[in-house]
Amino acid sequence: MNAEIHRCGLIAVVGRPNVGKSTLTNALVGEHLSITSSKPQTTRHQIKGILSLPAAQFIFVDTPGFQVRHQDALNRVMNKSVKRALRDVDVVLMVVEAGHYDLEDQRIVTQIPEDMPAVLAVNKIDSMPNAQLLPFLQTFNEASRFTHVVPVSAEKKRNTDTLLAVLQPLLPERESFFDEDSLTDRSERFLAAERIREKLFRQLGEEVPYGASVVIEKFEVVGGVRRIFASIIVDRAGHKPIIIGAGGRKMKAVSSAARVDLEKLFGGKVYLEVWVKVRAGWTDNAALLAGMGYD
């Protein structure tokens, strides 16, 4: 490849919920930018992860999982976000789980514009014996929609270099969009809300209600200390005590884990206060969703 050619482009990372899109995005960028958990639909917003190399700048657009099972306003907004990303990028990176490719995956393929290059990443290959994995990979033959099929393990960062090598020549020849030190297009305020939500999902596991989100009420820097005041939003009054826990222990665990993570992310001291508020029916209220930053 000619070293003088520089490429730059946006790559939409798409797939059904829980296939590891955010984990793969983080592995490719080399930073924990997109939040992850075992809970489906953890990702609710587009976030760009930027990897700058001497010959190319990769701008990965991590998207919510496209799904058809739930059709409240929140899921309609997230599906709309995925469709918008597919129109506005240069390459599509579709992620599927090793051994799993069904009608839901196929429906996502139909959303990819016909003239757009698309690469398939088969994730979680460590969970499948090679004797079963190889026949599964062979089902995506030369007649498939994808220019390349790359088996990867996002968790263990296996074959991520191969994936980058496959994606690079598909990017347009042009100068970088972002400075080489940029990692994301999102603000510290946005990243703070996402990290708190990640810790909420991880600390409470299956207990955390689906209708839970995080809003930053105030974000300021005073004397080098980031002072962050956040609200966890739930759509039912009965969900509030679940998150707070007996004696406030669960809330303290979420806040403590989030503060430690944010100090590492921002490289400085963080003061964090978190409350729980009830906004009934917010997941199916377009006006409330817009006010909470869902677009």
Residue pairs with C-beta under 8 A, 6 or more apart in sequence:
1 55
1 168
1 169
3 54
3 55
5 55
5 173
6 55
6 56
6 57
6 173
6 174
6 175
6 176
7 55
7 56
7 57
7 168
7 169
7 171
7 172
7 173
7 174
8 56
8 57
8 59
8 171
8 172
8 174
8 175
8 176
8 177
9 57
9 58
9 59
9 89
9 90
9 91
9 170
9 171
9 172
9 174
10 48
10 59
10 61
10 88
10 89
10 90
10 91
11 58
11 59
11 60
11 61
11 89
11 90
11 91
11 92
11 93
11 167
11 171
12 61
12 63
12 82
12 85
12 86
12 89
12 91
12 92
12 93
13 21
13 24
13 25
13 60
13 61
13 62
13 63
13 93
13 95
14 21
14 63
14 66
14 82
14 85
14 86
14 92
14 93
14 94
14 95
14 108
14 111
14 112
15 21
15 65
15 66
15 94
15 95
15 96
15 105
15 108
16 65
16 66
16 67
16 96
16 104
16 105
16 108
17 40
17 41
17 64
17 65
17 66
17 67
18 38
18 40
18 41
18 65
18 97
19 65
19 95
19 96
19 97
19 100
19 123
19 124
20 95
20 97
20 123
20 124
20 154
20 155
21 34
21 43
21 62
21 63
21 65
21 95
22 34
22 35
22 36
22 42
22 43
22 62
23 34
23 36
23 123
23 154
23 155
24 95
24 121
24 123
24 152
24 154
24 160
25 33
25 34
25 49
25 60
25 62
26 32
26 33
26 34
26 36
26 49
26 154
27 154
27 155
27 157
27 160
28 49
28 51
28 58
28 60
28 160
28 163
28 164
29 49
29 50
29 51
29 58
29 60
29 183
30 51
31 49
31 183
32 265
33 47
33 49
33 62
33 183
33 184
33 186
33 191
34 43
34 47
34 49
34 62
34 194
35 42
35 43
35 194
35 195
35 197
35 198
35 201
36 42
36 198
37 198
37 201
37 202
38 205
39 201
39 205
39 206
39 208
40 65
41 64
41 65
41 67
41 75
41 78
41 210
42 198
42 201
43 62
43 63
43 64
43 65
44 64
44 74
44 78
44 213
44 294
45 64
45 81
45 190
45 194
45 293
45 294
46 61
46 62
46 63
46 64
46 81
46 85
47 61
47 62
47 184
47 185
47 186
47 190
47 194
48 59
48 60
48 61
48 62
48 184
48 185
48 186
49 59
49 60
49 62
49 183
49 184
50 57
50 58
50 59
50 60
50 178
50 182
50 183
50 184
50 185
51 57
51 58
51 60
51 164
52 58
52 176
52 178
52 180
52 181
52 182
53 164
55 168
56 168
56 171
57 176
57 177
57 178
57 180
58 164
58 167
58 168
58 171
59 177
59 178
60 93
61 85
61 89
63 81
63 82
63 85
64 78
64 79
64 81
64 82
65 78
66 78
66 79
66 82
66 107
66 108
66 111
67 75
67 79
67 104
68 104
68 107
72 283
72 284
73 283
73 284
73 285
73 286
73 289
74 283
74 284
74 289
74 294
77 286
77 289
77 294
77 295
78 294
81 295
82 111
83 111
86 92
86 111
86 112
86 113
86 116
87 113
89 116
90 116
90 117
90 170
90 171
90 172
91 116
91 117
91 118
91 119
91 167
91 170
91 171
92 112
92 116
92 117
92 118
92 119
93 118
93 119
93 121
93 163
93 167
94 105
94 108
94 109
94 112
94 118
94 119
94 120
94 121
94 146
95 120
95 121
95 123
96 105
96 120
96 121
96 122
96 123
97 122
97 123
97 124
98 122
98 123
98 124
98 125
98 127
98 128
98 133
98 136
98 151
99 127
99 128
99 132
99 133
99 136
101 136
101 139
109 118
109 145
112 118
112 145
117 147
117 170
118 145
118 146
118 147
119 146
119 147
119 148
119 149
119 150
119 163
119 166
119 167
119 170
120 140
120 144
120 146
120 148
120 149
120 150
121 150
121 151
121 152
121 163
122 133
122 136
122 137
122 149
122 150
122 151
122 152
123 152
123 153
123 154
124 153
124 154
124 155
125 133
125 151
125 152
125 153
125 158
125 159
126 153
126 155
126 156
126 158
128 136
133 151
137 149
137 151
140 146
140 149
147 166
147 170
148 166
150 159
150 162
150 163
150 166
151 159
152 158
152 159
152 160
152 162
152 163
153 159
154 160
178 185
184 191
188 219
188 226
188 266
189 216
189 219
190 293
191 265
192 216
192 219
192 226
192 228
192 230
192 262
193 214
193 215
193 216
193 230
194 214
195 258
195 261
195 262
195 265
196 214
196 230
196 232
196 254
196 255
196 258
196 272
196 274
197 212
197 213
197 214
198 258
198 261
199 254
199 257
199 258
199 261
200 208
200 212
200 214
200 232
200 243
200 254
201 208
202 257
203 250
203 253
203 254
203 257
204 242
204 243
204 250
204 254
207 242
208 242
208 243
209 234
209 235
209 236
209 239
209 242
209 243
210 283
211 234
211 235
211 236
211 239
211 282
211 283
212 232
212 233
212 234
212 239
212 243
213 232
213 233
213 282
213 292
214 230
214 231
214 232
214 233
215 230
215 231
215 233
215 292
215 293
216 228
216 229
216 230
217 229
217 230
217 231
218 227
218 228
218 229
219 226
219 227
219 228
219 229
220 226
220 227
221 227
224 268
224 269
225 268
225 269
225 270
225 271
226 262
226 266
226 268
226 269
226 270
226 271
227 270
227 271
228 262
228 270
228 271
228 272
228 273
229 273
230 272
230 273
230 274
230 275
231 274
231 275
231 276
231 277
232 243
232 254
232 274
232 275
232 276
232 277
233 277
233 278
233 279
233 282
233 292
234 240
234 243
234 276
234 277
234 278
234 279
235 278
235 279
235 280
235 281
235 282
235 283
236 278
236 280
237 278
237 280
239 278
240 276
240 278
242 250
243 250
243 251
243 254
243 276
244 250
244 251
244 276
245 251
245 253
251 274
251 276
254 274
255 272
255 273
255 274
258 272
258 274
259 270
259 272
262 270
262 272
263 269
263 270
279 288
281 288
282 288
282 289
282 292
283 289
